[in-house]
C-alpha cells in the first residue's frame, strides 16, 4: 500500500515523524516482517520504553499498525508498517500547468 500526501500540514506531520533515525529504522525493520517491542529493542540496542515512545509517534502519524498478542511472558505488542511506500507531492501540477498556460 502507498501513502501519497500533498497537503502542507500532512507533509509537515510526516516529515517531523520521520526526522528521527530510530523511527526510520523501525519502519525498515518492520517492513521485512512484523516485530514486537522486545525484538526491536534488541535489534536497535535501545530500551523498550524508548522503542515504545517511537512506535507511539509512528502510530500517531498513521504510519504503523499495532496489534497485541499473547506471549510467553505476557502481552506482545506487534508493530508493522501501514505503507510500503510514502510519496510526498510538493507541486500541484494542474495549478502549475494553468499558470504556465496563462503566462505563455
Buried (B, 14 or more C-beta within 10 A) or exposed (E): EEBEBEEEEBBEBBEEBBEEEBBBBBBEBBEEEBBBBBBBBEEBEBEBEBBBBBBEBBBEBBBBBBEEEEEEEEEBBBBBBBBEEBEEEEEEEEEEEEEEEEEE
